[in-house]
Amino acid sequence: MDSIAMLMSSDRLQEEHGMLNRLAVGLMNDGVQVTRVIPPFSKDTPPEYERSVSIIPIIHTQFPVPYLQRKVLHEKLCASLKKQKTTSIVCFGKDAGRIGSSIAPLLDIPLYQEIITMREAKRVNKNAPVTRWLGATPSLERAMIERVGEDRAAFMPLGVGRIPTQDERADSQTACVVLLNASDEPKSTINALQAIVAHPDLHVFLELDGKKDHKIWSAVAEANLLDRTTCLQNVASLRSLIVETDVVLLPSSTMPMRTVLLEAMESGVPVLATKIDGFDMLIDGETALFASDSWDKSLHTILRDHDLRDRLREAATTLVATNYGSAAQIAALQAAVTLF
């Protein structure tokens, strides 16, 4: 029987605990022994989302590992994984990848690493002790193949759960837009905000992570949008907001692949985006609209052209449901691991 240890960095666990939990439970239901390796809980009581995976063995270890404690913590983790008869390690997140790269050679077992951005895909190191990198889209897989060869790269989609389908409002009036990863590229976000000014019916939800927030807030103030803008640190914690919103805007061309975007698409929420390398599910004019020439023109089009919105919604829902479901992710991971 395969025994997989899933190493999950705190950032990936916070952002994608739903997807990671579905993956762990799905593997277990298919007869795979799963061990979850995660950072210690910040509070004495585990988070609510831990209930759905409470029957799966769990190992807590520090992420990242302090240098002076590295040898002791690695030996302790190795001993724990040996007890679980671990046959392979799958890493989610950079901190998890660093630990996995140290642990897997000591245990002499295969190591797999999730890749969710094109920047990461183009930088995979062929000398790293990674058996296979797992790209979240076919484009990411192809980029990695160019660097490390076909045997060391595979496609493993992020798996989304079933989300209630959004019903179009009877009056067809757009109430709100969500800007994901709004801090990544301030210039692009500012252009999108300036386009929103012409639509006084819109309320704006900005996802800001703290990196360059001051530039975004200055632009919000200059555009007189303060009274209809709400700041959110992480939209992933409010997934119902995405499902109920009217348009999702993606101003960042370097954002990572996220299930919250896939869930929005499967729920029928139109997407207005920049071109993002590696995001195969965003097809201009088919499953999304690209703001290639002007945010003003593109935003007006996606808000007012209801035939276009219907086409985008139908195509996006079908594509995501077909290619990015939890079952597809579970099958892809098992196929990647089975080959070794």
C-alpha positions as CSV (number, residue, x, y, z in Angstrom):
1,M,0.0,0.0,0.0
2,D,1.2,3.5,-0.8
3,S,1.9,5.7,2.2
4,I,2.0,9.4,1.3
5,A,3.2,12.2,3.6
6,M,1.6,15.5,2.6
7,L,3.9,18.4,3.8
8,M,2.0,21.6,3.9
9,S,3.4,25.1,4.6
10,S,1.3,27.4,6.7
11,D,0.6,29.8,3.8
12,R,-0.7,26.9,1.6
13,L,-2.7,25.5,4.4
14,Q,-4.3,28.8,5.2
15,E,-5.1,29.6,1.6
16,E,-6.0,26.1,0.4
17,H,-7.1,24.0,3.4
18,G,-10.3,23.0,1.6
19,M,-8.5,21.7,-1.4
20,L,-5.8,20.0,0.6
21,N,-8.4,18.3,2.9
22,R,-10.3,17.0,-0.1
23,L,-7.1,15.6,-1.6
24,A,-6.1,13.9,1.7
25,V,-9.6,12.4,2.2
26,G,-9.9,11.3,-1.4
27,L,-6.6,9.5,-1.3
28,M,-7.6,7.8,1.9
29,N,-10.9,6.7,0.4
30,D,-8.9,5.2,-2.5
31,G,-6.9,3.0,-0.1
32,V,-3.8,5.2,0.2
33,Q,-2.4,5.7,3.6
34,V,-2.0,9.5,4.2
35,T,0.0,11.4,6.9
36,R,-0.4,15.2,7.2
37,V,2.7,17.1,8.2
38,I,1.8,20.7,9.1
39,P,3.1,23.5,11.4
40,P,1.8,23.5,15.0
41,F,-1.6,25.2,15.5
42,S,-1.3,28.9,16.7
43,K,-3.9,28.2,19.4
44,D,-4.6,25.3,21.7
45,T,-7.8,24.5,19.8
46,P,-7.4,23.3,16.2
47,P,-9.0,25.4,13.4
48,E,-12.6,24.4,12.4
49,Y,-11.4,23.0,9.1
50,E,-9.3,20.4,10.8
51,R,-12.5,18.5,11.8
52,S,-12.9,17.0,8.3
53,V,-9.5,15.4,8.4
54,S,-9.4,14.5,12.1
55,I,-9.1,10.7,11.4
56,I,-6.0,11.2,9.3
57,P,-2.7,10.9,11.2
58,I,-1.0,14.2,11.8
59,I,2.6,15.2,12.5
60,H,3.4,18.8,13.7
61,T,6.8,20.2,12.8
62,Q,8.1,23.8,12.7
63,F,8.0,25.6,9.3
64,P,10.5,26.9,8.5
65,V,13.0,25.0,10.6
66,P,15.4,27.2,12.7
67,Y,19.0,26.6,11.6
68,L,20.2,25.5,15.1
69,Q,17.4,23.1,15.5
70,R,17.4,21.7,12.0
71,K,19.3,18.4,12.7
72,V,17.2,17.5,15.7
73,L,13.9,18.4,14.1
74,H,14.7,16.5,10.9
75,E,15.7,13.4,12.8
76,K,12.5,13.5,14.8
77,L,10.4,14.0,11.6
78,C,12.3,11.1,9.9
79,A,11.5,8.8,12.8
80,S,7.8,9.8,12.8
81,L,7.5,9.1,9.0
82,K,9.3,5.8,9.3
83,K,6.7,4.7,11.9
84,Q,4.0,5.6,9.3
85,K,5.9,3.5,6.7
86,T,6.0,6.5,4.4
87,T,6.8,5.6,0.8
88,S,6.7,9.1,-0.7
89,I,6.5,12.8,0.2
90,V,4.4,15.4,-1.5
91,C,5.2,19.1,-0.7
92,F,2.8,22.0,-0.9
93,G,4.5,25.4,-0.4
94,K,8.1,26.6,-0.4
95,D,8.8,25.9,3.3
96,A,7.4,22.4,2.9
97,G,9.6,21.9,-0.1
98,R,12.7,22.9,1.8
99,I,12.0,20.4,4.5
100,G,11.0,17.7,2.0
101,S,14.3,18.2,0.1
102,S,16.2,17.5,3.4
103,I,14.0,14.6,4.6
104,A,13.4,12.5,1.4
105,P,17.1,11.7,0.8
106,L,17.5,10.6,4.4
107,L,14.5,8.3,4.1
108,D,15.5,7.3,0.5
109,I,12.0,7.8,-0.8
110,P,10.6,9.8,-3.8
111,L,9.8,13.5,-3.3
112,Y,7.1,15.5,-5.2
113,Q,6.7,19.3,-5.2
114,E,3.6,21.3,-6.2
115,I,4.2,24.2,-8.6
116,I,1.5,26.9,-9.0
117,T,3.2,29.8,-10.9
118,M,5.0,30.1,-14.1
119,R,7.9,31.8,-12.3
120,E,8.4,28.7,-10.2
121,A,8.0,26.4,-13.2
122,K,10.8,28.2,-15.1
123,R,13.1,28.0,-12.1
124,V,12.9,24.4,-11.2
125,N,16.3,23.1,-10.5
126,K,17.2,19.9,-12.2
127,N,19.8,19.1,-9.5
128,A,17.2,19.4,-6.7
129,P,16.3,16.0,-5.0
130,V,12.8,16.2,-6.4
131,T,11.6,13.1,-8.2
132,R,8.8,15.0,-10.0
133,W,7.4,18.5,-10.0
134,L,3.6,18.7,-10.2
135,G,2.3,21.6,-12.3
136,A,-1.2,23.0,-11.6
137,T,-1.8,23.5,-15.4
138,P,-0.6,21.8,-18.6
139,S,1.4,25.0,-19.5
140,L,3.3,24.8,-16.2
141,E,4.0,21.2,-16.9
142,R,5.4,22.0,-20.3
143,A,7.6,24.8,-18.9
144,M,9.1,22.3,-16.4
145,I,9.6,19.6,-19.0
146,E,11.8,22.0,-21.0
147,R,14.1,22.3,-17.9
148,V,14.0,18.8,-16.4
149,G,12.5,16.4,-19.0
150,E,9.3,14.5,-19.3
151,D,10.0,12.0,-16.5
152,R,10.3,14.7,-13.9
153,A,7.2,16.8,-14.5
154,A,3.5,16.1,-14.4
155,F,0.2,17.9,-14.6
156,M,-1.8,17.9,-11.3
157,P,-4.7,20.3,-11.3
158,L,-5.9,22.1,-8.2
159,G,-9.1,20.3,-7.2
160,V,-12.2,22.4,-6.6
161,G,-15.3,21.2,-4.7
162,R,-18.9,21.6,-5.9
163,I,-20.1,25.2,-5.5
164,P,-23.7,26.4,-5.8
165,T,-24.3,28.0,-9.2
166,Q,-24.8,31.7,-9.2
167,D,-28.1,33.0,-10.6
168,E,-28.0,36.1,-12.7
169,R,-29.8,39.0,-11.0
170,A,-33.2,39.8,-12.5
171,D,-32.3,43.5,-13.1
172,S,-28.9,42.6,-14.5
173,Q,-27.3,45.3,-12.4
174,T,-23.8,44.6,-11.2
175,A,-23.4,45.2,-7.5
176,C,-19.8,44.4,-6.7
177,V,-16.4,43.4,-8.2
178,V,-13.5,41.6,-6.4
179,L,-9.9,42.3,-7.3
180,L,-7.7,39.3,-6.4
181,N,-4.0,39.8,-5.6
182,A,-4.5,43.5,-5.9
183,S,-1.1,44.3,-4.3
184,D,1.0,42.3,-6.7
185,E,1.2,44.9,-9.5
186,P,0.0,48.4,-8.3
187,K,0.1,50.0,-11.7
188,S,-2.3,47.5,-13.2
189,T,-4.6,47.6,-10.2
190,I,-4.7,51.4,-10.3
191,N,-5.7,51.3,-14.0
192,A,-8.5,48.9,-13.1
193,L,-9.7,51.2,-10.2
194,Q,-9.7,54.2,-12.6
195,A,-12.0,52.2,-14.9
196,I,-14.3,51.4,-12.0
197,V,-14.9,55.1,-11.4
198,A,-17.2,55.3,-14.4
199,H,-19.5,52.7,-12.8
200,P,-21.0,54.3,-9.7
201,D,-23.2,51.2,-9.1
202,L,-20.1,49.0,-8.3
203,H,-18.8,48.2,-4.8
204,V,-15.2,47.2,-4.8
205,F,-13.6,44.4,-2.7
206,L,-9.8,44.7,-2.7
207,E,-7.6,41.7,-1.7
208,L,-4.5,43.3,-0.2
209,D,-1.6,41.3,1.4
210,G,0.3,44.1,2.9
211,K,3.2,44.4,0.5
212,K,2.3,47.5,-1.4
213,D,-1.0,48.4,0.1
214,H,-0.2,52.1,0.6
215,K,0.0,52.6,-3.2
216,I,-3.4,51.0,-3.7
217,W,-5.1,52.9,-0.9
218,S,-3.6,56.2,-2.3
219,A,-5.1,55.4,-5.7
220,V,-8.5,54.5,-4.1
221,A,-8.5,57.9,-2.3
222,E,-7.5,59.9,-5.4
223,A,-10.3,58.2,-7.4
224,N,-12.9,59.0,-4.6
225,L,-13.7,55.3,-4.2
226,L,-13.2,55.1,-0.4
227,D,-16.9,55.1,0.3
228,R,-17.5,52.0,-1.9
229,T,-14.3,50.0,-1.3
230,T,-13.7,47.3,1.2
231,C,-10.3,45.8,2.0
232,L,-9.9,42.1,2.6
233,Q,-6.6,40.4,3.6
234,N,-7.5,37.1,2.0
235,V,-10.6,36.5,-0.1
236,A,-10.1,32.8,0.3
237,S,-11.5,33.0,3.8
238,L,-14.7,34.4,2.4
239,R,-15.4,32.1,-0.5
240,S,-19.1,32.8,-0.5
241,L,-18.2,36.4,-1.4
242,I,-16.6,35.2,-4.6
243,V,-19.5,33.0,-5.5
244,E,-22.0,35.9,-5.1
245,T,-19.9,38.6,-6.8
246,D,-20.6,39.9,-10.3
247,V,-17.2,40.1,-11.8
248,V,-13.7,38.9,-10.7
249,L,-10.9,41.2,-11.8
250,L,-7.3,39.8,-12.0
251,P,-4.9,42.8,-12.4
252,S,-1.8,40.7,-11.5
253,S,0.0,38.9,-14.3
254,T,2.1,36.9,-11.9
255,M,-0.4,35.7,-9.3
256,P,-0.3,32.0,-8.3
257,M,-3.0,29.5,-9.3
258,R,-5.8,29.5,-6.7
259,T,-8.9,27.4,-6.2
260,V,-10.9,30.5,-5.2
261,L,-10.6,31.6,-8.8
262,L,-11.5,28.2,-10.2
263,E,-14.5,28.1,-7.8
264,A,-15.6,31.5,-9.1
265,M,-15.4,30.4,-12.6
266,E,-17.3,27.1,-11.9
267,S,-20.0,29.2,-10.2
268,G,-20.5,31.3,-13.3
269,V,-18.8,34.5,-12.2
270,P,-17.3,36.3,-15.3
271,V,-13.6,37.0,-15.1
272,L,-11.8,40.1,-16.5
273,A,-8.0,39.6,-16.4
274,T,-4.6,40.5,-17.6
275,K,-2.8,37.7,-19.5
276,I,-1.3,35.4,-16.9
277,D,1.3,32.8,-18.1
278,G,0.3,29.3,-17.1
279,F,-3.4,30.0,-16.5
280,D,-4.7,27.8,-19.3
281,M,-8.3,28.0,-18.1
282,L,-8.4,31.7,-19.0
283,I,-9.1,31.9,-22.7
284,D,-9.8,35.4,-24.0
285,G,-13.3,35.7,-25.4
286,E,-14.2,32.1,-24.4
287,T,-13.9,31.6,-20.6
288,A,-12.7,35.1,-19.7
289,L,-12.1,38.5,-21.1
290,F,-8.6,40.0,-21.3
291,A,-8.0,43.7,-20.6
292,S,-5.4,43.8,-23.3
293,D,-6.0,47.3,-24.6
294,S,-8.0,49.2,-22.0
295,W,-9.5,48.4,-18.6
296,D,-12.2,51.0,-19.3
297,K,-13.4,49.4,-22.5
298,S,-13.0,45.8,-21.2
299,L,-14.8,46.5,-17.9
300,H,-17.7,48.3,-19.7
301,T,-18.0,45.3,-22.1
302,I,-18.1,42.6,-19.5
303,L,-20.6,44.5,-17.4
304,R,-23.0,45.5,-20.2
305,D,-22.8,42.8,-22.8
306,H,-25.1,40.1,-21.3
307,D,-24.8,37.7,-24.2
308,L,-21.0,37.7,-23.7
309,R,-21.4,37.2,-20.0
310,D,-23.6,34.2,-20.6
311,R,-21.1,32.7,-23.0
312,L,-18.2,33.2,-20.7
313,R,-20.1,31.8,-17.7
314,E,-21.2,28.6,-19.6
315,A,-17.8,27.9,-21.1
316,A,-15.9,28.6,-17.8
317,T,-18.2,26.5,-15.7
318,T,-17.9,23.5,-18.1
319,L,-14.1,23.8,-18.4
320,V,-13.4,24.0,-14.7
321,A,-15.9,21.2,-13.8
322,T,-14.4,19.0,-16.4
323,N,-10.7,19.5,-15.8
324,Y,-10.2,20.9,-12.3
325,G,-12.4,18.8,-10.0
326,S,-11.1,17.0,-6.9
327,A,-11.4,13.6,-8.6
328,A,-9.0,14.8,-11.4
329,Q,-6.5,16.0,-8.8
330,I,-6.6,12.8,-6.8
331,A,-6.2,10.7,-10.0
332,A,-3.3,12.8,-11.2
333,L,-1.4,12.6,-8.0
334,Q,-1.8,8.9,-7.8
335,A,-0.6,8.5,-11.4
336,A,2.4,10.6,-10.7
337,V,3.4,8.7,-7.6
338,T,2.6,5.2,-9.0
339,L,5.2,5.6,-11.8
340,F,7.9,5.5,-9.1
